[in-house]
Amino acid sequence: MKQPNRRSFLAAAAGTALMTHSSFAAMSGNNRIKVGQIGTRHAHAAGKMETVRKYSDVFDVVGVVEPDAAQRQKVATAAAYDGLKWMTQEQLLNVPGLQLVLVETDIDNLLVTAEACIAAGKHIHLDKPAGTSLPHFRRICEAADRQQLAIQMGYMFRGNAAFRFMLNAAKEGWLGDIFSVHCEMSKKVGDAERRLLAQYPGGAMFELGCHLIDSVVRLLGPPESVSAFNSNSRPEHDLLMDNCLAVLQYSRAVATVRSSVCEVQGQRRRQFVVCGTKGTIAIQPLEPASLQLTLEQATGGFVRGIQQVELPQSAGRYDGDLLHLAKVISKQEDHEYGTAHDLQVQETLLLASQMLEPVSGLPKD
């Protein structure tokens, strides 16, 4: 197999993160994708709307749904929603030509809303995590597959250039046989957010660890077993599992996923480290991404030893993913992540969050 050179490899690794307006010239005017949003309570809701509005030559935003009057009033004047049309869910789903819905409700309403959108024949961007019921999510995925509708999960590292570099390096065999993955994603939250997160037994793992599990499963596939070690550092204060560890076991590898919501400035120490028999990749921090590559032997234009890899500048946290989804809907690209992967991620996450009974092994593709 022909080895890619350094320049071509970086371009391929960056992938969707490098998409530009010119890539979508054919979508201008009436060809723009009509998109609406249901819900504004999700932590990523405003960022997703800001992103689709930024690419006004790709997306035509037709309206927003927020059934809670107080929440609607709270966000109506924010830059993300200023000047947009507010409507009911029924009104939005009946807009002529609507193709895509951003599902950005609170977690408890994500799957109910997603199912309604799929039933109405719309592609969806579904924010994370995919609810608390695996059977419900499976039913939605099966319905989407039958109708050839795309479900894109809101895992924000899919379009991250460092993660794309890592996945491509592993695919090309640069790292050899991968035997270890260590990843960590933490932050510190206040009492109000602690109360919200405490509703879910998975706590910090369910809230933050899902992003990491998505990438681990993409890299190594579904694990053979999952062991969860979740704890509460402040039992006198609340029941939140705020300090979590999951061990994902494979036949020849082990992945550890850590997530905490009580680490001071935890964002600076967020990391994703992949070790193989021929090399190691360490991404730290995750945003803005910094990647260190260590190779046993020179390959693909990179030298033996330790080196910092210069990554393309990010256009925005969600840009690459949403632009990729636009190309999927317009049939210019195949979907990078199908429902089989998303179901594997959700099952792994629920096991890591101690929200699902353990099984002997997760189903393969």
Secondary structure, 3 states (H helix, E strand, C coil): CCCCCHHHHHHHHHHHHHCCHHHHHHHCHHHCEEEEEECCCCCCHHHHHHHHHHCCCCEEEEEEECCCHHHHHHHCCCCCCCCCCECCHHHHHCCCCCCEEEECCCHHHHHHHHHHHHHCCCEEEECCCCCCCHHHHHHHHHHHHHHCCCEEECCCCCCCHHHHHHHHHHHHCCCCCEEEEEEEEECECCHHHHHHHCCCCCHHHHHHHHHHHHHHHHHHCCCCEEEEEEECCCCCCCCCCCEEEEEEECCCCEEEEEEECECCCHHHHCEEEEEECCEEEEECCCCCCCEEEEECCCECCECCEEEEECCCCCCCCCHHHHHHHHHHHCCCCCCCCCHHHHHHHHHHHHHHCCCCCCCCCCCCC
